Amino acid sequence: MQLGIKEDDLFPEPSELRGLMAQLEALLELIEGNTKIQSNSEAA
């Protein structure tokens, strides 16, 4: 399977991967922040 991906050039460019990772990290921080906010408001 991996050889097929390499042959078809389906790998994203390194700059694309860095951008995607940054977006995923921002999304994770947003989700974690919302979870903390909901936990604090439920305790109040």
Secondary structure, DSSP 8 states (H G I E B T S, - for coil): -HHHHHHHT-S--HHHHHHHHHHHHHHHHHHHHHHHHHHHHHH-
